[in-house]
Amino acid sequence: MMESLEQLRAELAAAVAGAGDLAALEEARVAALGKKGRITGLMKTLGGLSPEERRDAGAALNALKDEISAAIDARRRELERAALDARLEAERVDITLPARPEPRGHLHPISQTIDELIAIFGDMGFSVAEGPDIEDDFHNFTALNFPPGHPAREMHDTFYLPEGEDGTPRLLRTHTSPVQVRTMMGQKPPIRVIIPGRTYRSDHDMTHTPMFHQVEGLVIDESTHMGHLKGCLIEFCRAFFGIDDLPLRFRPSFFPFTEPSAEVDIGCSRKGGELKIGNYGDWLEILGCGMVHPNVIRNCGLDPDRYQGFAFGMGIERIAMLKYGIPDLRTFFEADLRWLRHYGFAALDMPSMTHGLSR
Ligand code: DAH
């Protein structure tokens, strides 16, 4: 019996070691330890032996059973590891591959400029807010301190829409300022947001399109003053145009929703009929701003004796044209692929204050 056990051990061990996959290993297991397996079969013969023989043979058989079980477990782990390795190899993704050889498609200068605005103001702690293109009279005018019949309403060349279900007149927002109202009514100060988006006016000529883009800024807290407004816009303009000594001039102006109000000019040159941004002694208007009018703060449900802050607004096409030397506003919306290839931007280069705004 002992000799035949040695023989059996060698055969079973060879079958386990030779199993090339999990199915073959299972076959080897059943052949050794299954109901009709060879070790199981020998176990069944123990009953016919004398007590002495049974003790020795039983111990030897149990040892063989444990040994073969352990060998099967070890082989199973080996095969599983090999199967996993094979899968990992087969499903491998080479992340060192460059993006598609020639990335096709370009980012529109408006998208690029909005990304740059977000990078600059994001770095100063602003977040982005949005509002609907279709507005009502309250958000677009009334809450912003445009009294009914005020001439500033007429200056906006508003597109009016059929009344909404609740009977209120609808319109296409003429500026991004209504989102100031939505933001103040929707969140608690301190507020620090920029609001890029589409705006609409019934106007179409060389320098006006019925749809254009603005970016609005709004800061509301208990202590922000005009000095902060100036510092913020100086820093923005210098970062956006990439000119460290770009001069800014704040000229008194009027907007219903700010008091005091100012228009901001940046330095430029018009020598030889060519417009250049920089410290050259001439001035070019680029944005409107001011301290948020107490009436607006009150209309939005906040206490103007406690809260104050500033706002600003500018045209995105305008600053994009100045920065990127795009001469004609109307080309922004002609969807001419040749124009986009020329003035567009690589889609995968996200502007940032650390890596640069545009390349
Ligand atoms: N909403 C103004 C416009 O469309 C621009 C503007 C001016 C926005 C001054 C402001 C501001 O927030 O403070 O002409």
Residues whose N, C-alpha, C, O or C-beta is under 5 A from the ligand:
A	BS01	DAH	T174 H175 S177 G217 F255 T258 G288 C289 G290 A311 F312 G313
